[in-house]
Amino acid sequence: MTASVSVSWDRIEEWCRHNDIEHTLRPPAQTAAIQAAETEISHRLPADLLESLRRHDGTTSRPVNYLVPRRWILLPLETMLETWRWKTEHLAQRQAAEIDDFSDEDDEDWSEVEPGEEDAFWGWNPNWLPIALDDSGCHLVVELRAGALHGSVGQLDPESAPRFAGVNTHPSTAALLEHTADALHSNEVVIARVQNDGVHWTERHEMTSAATLDAGRAR
């Protein structure tokens, strides 16, 4: 059973206070800003994402704070919207260009895309909302449409098709936050460290290899 958003944020805040970086967690998003966002994207936000924003409107990017292991910055609502807006406008431009060039034999024929494969073909759907960003241009996105995937967190990678299964995907925002809280407190697979006043992650095997190398040099 997934922990509640509130419980996970309690644990995350505890870790940040212990490491003197609680200032990297942004204050709550304003109700008016949330309502304006929902109007613009024509969707109500999933309940757990809404609860998370009302707790913290993402994290800081300066200092860089990869709070979500191992490389993700939680975006503030304003940046979510800016990204959603840009990707949606870019998609419309691409689709218009495809229609204009429909007679070009070298052009891909998007009209023959199999049902259900449109998102993979275009690489973006306006029914997604970006909630996190890494340093390579990848995003975590929340599915806003009703259905089995509603509220789930997928990965949007410029180099491959969008996906809602596998590494870096989660069934909900609540699950994403629980994963983050568990990783911060356990250090079982990845180790969180405060570096340049923000959270950065290292694989445990990398730390072990470095420690072994340093010990060998000290002999």
ZARO-66655 format. One record per residue (C-alpha): residue in three letters; z, y, x. Coordinates in steps of 0.5 Angstrom, whole numbers, padded with zeros to 4 digits, always signed. Layout:
BEGIN
AlaZYX;...
//
This chain:
BEGIN
Met+0000+0000+0000;Thr-0002+0007+0003;Ala+0003+0012+0004;Ser+0003+0018+0000;Val+0000+0025+0003;Ser+0007+0028+0003;Val+0010+0022+0007;Ser+0005+0022+0012;Trp+0005+0030+0013;Asp+0013+0029+0014;Arg+0012+0024+0020;Ile+0006+0028+0023;Glu+0010+0035+0022;Glu+0016+0031+0026;Trp+0012+0029+0032;Cys+0009+0036+0032;Arg+0016+0039+0032;His+0019+0034+0037;Asn+0013+0036+0042;Asp+0013+0044+0040;Ile+0006+0044+0037;Glu+0008+0045+0030;His+0004+0052+0030;Thr-0002+0048+0031;Leu-0002+0046+0024;Arg-0005+0051+0019;Pro-0001+0054+0013;Pro-0003+0051+0006;Ala-0009+0053+0003;Gln-0009+0058-0003;Thr-0010+0056-0010;Ala-0015+0061-0011;Ala-0019+0059-0005;Ile-0019+0052-0007;Gln-0021+0054-0014;Ala-0027+0058-0011;Ala-0029+0052-0007;Glu-0029+0047-0013;Thr-0033+0052-0017;Glu-0038+0052-0011;Ile-0039+0045-0010;Ser-0039+0043-0017;His-0033+0038-0016;Arg-0026+0037-0017;Leu-0023+0035-0010;Pro-0020+0028-0010;Ala-0012+0029-0011;Asp-0010+0027-0004;Leu-0015+0032-0001;Leu-0012+0037-0005;Glu-0005+0035-0004;Ser-0006+0035+0004;Leu-0010+0042+0003;Arg-0003+0045-0001;Arg+0001+0042+0005;His-0004+0044+0011;Asp-0010+0048+0011;Gly-0013+0044+0017;Thr-0011+0045+0024;Thr-0012+0050+0029;Ser-0019+0049+0034;Arg-0016+0054+0039;Pro-0012+0051+0042;Val-0016+0045+0041;Asn-0012+0040+0037;Tyr-0015+0033+0036;Leu-0010+0031+0031;Val-0013+0025+0028;Pro-0014+0020+0033;Arg-0018+0020+0037;Arg-0023+0026+0037;Trp-0022+0029+0030;Ile-0020+0036+0029;Leu-0018+0037+0021;Leu-0022+0043+0019;Pro-0019+0049+0014;Leu-0022+0049+0007;Glu-0027+0055+0009;Thr-0030+0052+0015;Met-0031+0046+0010;Leu-0035+0050+0006;Glu-0039+0054+0011;Thr-0041+0047+0014;Trp-0042+0044+0007;Arg-0046+0050+0005;Trp-0051+0050+0012;Lys-0052+0043+0011;Thr-0054+0043+0004;Glu-0059+0049+0005;His-0062+0045+0011;Leu-0063+0039+0006;Ala-0066+0044+0001;Gln-0071+0046+0007;Arg-0073+0040+0009;Gln-0074+0037+0002;Ala-0079+0043+0001;Ala-0082+0042+0007;Glu-0083+0035+0006;Ile-0086+0036-0001;Asp-0091+0042+0002;Asp-0093+0036+0007;Phe-0094+0031+0003;Ser-0101+0030+0004;Asp-0100+0029+0012;Glu-0101+0022+0013;Asp-0096+0022+0019;Asp-0090+0025+0015;Glu-0085+0020+0012;Asp-0086+0019+0005;Trp-0079+0020+0002;Ser-0082+0018-0005;Glu-0082+0011-0003;Val-0074+0011-0001;Glu-0071+0005-0004;Pro-0066+0007-0009;Gly-0059+0008-0006;Glu-0062+0009+0001;Glu-0063+0017+0000;Asp-0057+0019+0003;Ala-0059+0015+0009;Phe-0066+0018+0009;Trp-0064+0025+0009;Gly-0057+0024+0013;Trp-0053+0029+0008;Asn-0051+0029+0001;Pro-0049+0035-0003;Asn-0043+0031-0006;Trp-0040+0030+0001;Leu-0035+0035+0003;Pro-0034+0035+0011;Ile-0026+0035+0013;Ala-0026+0034+0020;Leu-0030+0035+0026;Asp-0031+0032+0033;Asp-0034+0035+0040;Ser-0040+0031+0039;Gly-0042+0034+0032;Cys-0040+0028+0028;His-0036+0030+0022;Leu-0032+0026+0017;Val-0034+0027+0010;Val-0030+0026+0003;Glu-0034+0023-0002;Leu-0034+0027-0009;Arg-0038+0023-0013;Ala-0035+0018-0019;Gly-0035+0011-0017;Ala-0032+0006-0012;Leu-0033+0010-0006;His-0030+0017-0010;Gly-0025+0020-0005;Ser-0027+0015+0001;Val-0028+0018+0008;Gly-0034+0017+0012;Gln-0037+0018+0018;Leu-0043+0023+0019;Asp-0047+0022+0026;Pro-0053+0026+0028;Glu-0055+0020+0031;Ser-0055+0015+0026;Ala-0054+0014+0019;Pro-0048+0016+0015;Arg-0043+0010+0013;Phe-0037+0009+0009;Ala-0035+0003+0013;Gly-0033+0001+0020;Val-0029+0005+0025;Asn-0027+0012+0023;Thr-0028+0011+0016;His-0022+0010+0011;Pro-0021+0009+0004;Ser-0018+0016+0002;Thr-0015+0022+0005;Ala-0008+0019+0004;Ala-0010+0013+0009;Leu-0013+0018+0014;Leu-0007+0021+0014;Glu-0003+0015+0014;His-0007+0012+0020;Thr-0006+0019+0024;Ala+0002+0019+0023;Asp+0002+0011+0025;Ala-0002+0013+0031;Leu+0003+0019+0033;His+0009+0015+0033;Ser+0007+0008+0035;Asn+0003+0009+0041;Glu+0000+0002+0041;Val-0007+0003+0042;Val-0008+0010+0043;Ile-0003+0015+0046;Ala-0002+0022+0044;Arg-0001+0027+0049;Val+0000+0035+0049;Gln-0005+0038+0053;Asn-0007+0045+0053;Asp-0002+0046+0047;Gly-0006+0041+0043;Val-0006+0034+0041;His-0011+0029+0045;Trp-0011+0022+0045;Thr-0012+0016+0051;Glu-0013+0009+0050;Arg-0007+0005+0052;His-0011+0001+0057;Glu-0014+0007+0060;Met-0007+0009+0062;Thr-0005+0002+0064;Ser-0011+0002+0069;Ala-0009+0009+0072;Ala-0002+0007+0073;Thr-0004+0001+0076;Leu-0009+0005+0081;Asp-0003+0010+0082;Ala+0002+0005+0084;Gly-0003+0002+0089;Arg-0005+0009+0092;Ala+0003+0010+0093;Arg+0004+0003+0097;
//
